[in-house]
Structure formats: C-alpha cells, structure tokens
C-alpha cells in the first residue's frame, strides 16, 4: 500500500493489466524508488 499512498499509482492495477503503464507512471515510480529511468532500463537488450 505504501507505493499507492506515496505516489497515487495503483501497482496492482498495472500488474494485472487493468491499467496501462505510461511514461509518467514510470517516472513517478522511479522517483519513489530513487532511481532514474536509465537505471530502470539498464541492461535491457534491444530486440530486433
């Protein structure tokens, strides 16, 4: 409940595909966890 309380992002709705993930949501969650978007995506390979 902490994420919802501090960010107003309902992670359970995102995880269950009842709400779309947006760039704004990603930025909000990154701020909550004190990481950058770059750190979030670090190590993810681009698939062609």
HELIX and SHEET records of a PDB file:
HELIX    1   1 UNK A    2  UNK A    7  1                                   6    
HELIX    2   2 UNK A   11  UNK A   15  1                                   5    
HELIX    3   3 UNK A   23  UNK A   33  1                                  11    
HELIX    4   4 UNK A   37  UNK A   41  1                                   5    
END                                                                             
